[in-house]
Amino acid sequence: MDLRQRIEKKVDAEIKFKENLYKYLVVNLIIAGISLVFLKSFSLLMAVMLFWGIGLIHDFLKAYSFDDMVGYDYRERKIQEELSKLGD
């Protein structure tokens, strides 16, 4: 996978996360209002927040992972480090 494809994939993941975060906030505010006015309990809100939140965390980790530390080039960088140690 070349550099441009990796960057496009990362940007797409960030956009997906931000879109889902905005939807999560808006929908949960609406559910909170409905729960407060009509249901007098927040059990529905808590269930939605929990299950949708798990998916949101997954999107966050995909979008903002530590690719620089242990990403695609990590193996190659480590090999180069070891080779340079042997060369000294």
C-alpha positions as CSV (number, residue, x, y, z in Angstrom):
1,M,0.0,0.0,0.0
2,D,1.6,3.3,-1.0
3,L,1.7,6.4,1.1
4,R,-1.3,8.2,-0.6
5,Q,-3.6,5.2,-0.1
6,R,-2.6,5.0,3.6
7,I,-3.3,8.7,4.1
8,E,-6.6,8.5,2.3
9,K,-7.6,5.6,4.5
10,K,-6.7,7.5,7.6
11,V,-8.5,10.6,6.5
12,D,-11.6,8.6,5.7
13,A,-11.5,7.0,9.1
14,E,-11.2,10.4,10.8
15,I,-14.2,11.7,8.8
16,K,-16.3,8.7,9.6
17,F,-15.5,9.1,13.3
18,K,-16.4,12.8,13.4
19,E,-19.6,12.2,11.5
20,N,-20.6,9.4,13.9
21,L,-19.6,11.6,16.9
22,Y,-21.9,14.4,15.8
23,K,-24.8,12.0,15.2
24,Y,-24.2,10.3,18.6
25,L,-24.4,13.7,20.4
26,V,-27.5,14.9,18.5
27,V,-29.4,11.6,18.9
28,N,-28.5,11.2,22.5
29,L,-29.6,14.8,23.3
30,I,-33.0,14.0,21.6
31,I,-33.3,10.7,23.5
32,A,-32.4,12.5,26.8
33,G,-35.1,15.1,26.2
34,I,-37.7,12.4,25.4
35,S,-36.6,10.3,28.3
36,L,-36.9,13.3,30.7
37,V,-40.3,14.5,29.5
38,F,-42.1,11.2,28.8
39,L,-40.4,8.3,30.4
40,K,-39.1,9.9,33.6
41,S,-36.1,7.6,33.5
42,F,-32.8,7.4,31.6
43,S,-32.6,3.7,31.1
44,L,-33.2,3.9,27.3
45,L,-30.6,6.7,27.1
46,M,-28.0,4.7,29.0
47,A,-28.6,1.6,26.7
48,V,-28.2,3.7,23.5
49,M,-25.1,5.5,24.9
50,L,-23.5,2.2,25.9
51,F,-23.9,0.3,22.7
52,W,-23.5,3.1,20.3
53,G,-20.5,4.3,22.4
54,I,-18.7,1.0,21.9
55,G,-18.9,1.5,18.2
56,L,-17.8,5.1,18.5
57,I,-14.8,4.0,20.5
58,H,-13.9,1.5,17.8
59,D,-14.1,4.2,15.2
60,F,-12.0,6.5,17.3
61,L,-9.3,3.9,17.7
62,K,-9.3,3.2,13.9
63,A,-9.0,6.9,13.1
64,Y,-6.5,8.0,15.7
65,S,-4.4,4.9,16.2
66,F,-0.8,4.9,17.0
67,D,0.3,4.1,13.4
68,D,3.5,6.2,13.8
69,M,4.6,4.0,16.7
70,V,3.6,0.6,15.6
71,G,2.1,1.1,12.2
72,Y,2.9,-0.1,8.7
73,D,6.5,1.1,8.7
74,Y,7.4,-0.1,12.2
75,R,8.9,-3.4,11.2
76,E,11.0,-1.8,8.5
77,R,12.2,0.9,10.9
78,K,13.2,-1.7,13.5
79,I,15.1,-3.7,10.9
80,Q,17.0,-0.6,9.9
81,E,17.8,0.2,13.5
82,E,19.2,-3.2,14.1
83,L,21.2,-3.1,10.9
84,S,22.7,0.2,11.8
85,K,23.7,-1.1,15.3
86,L,25.5,-4.0,13.6
87,G,27.3,-1.7,11.3
88,D,28.7,0.4,14.1
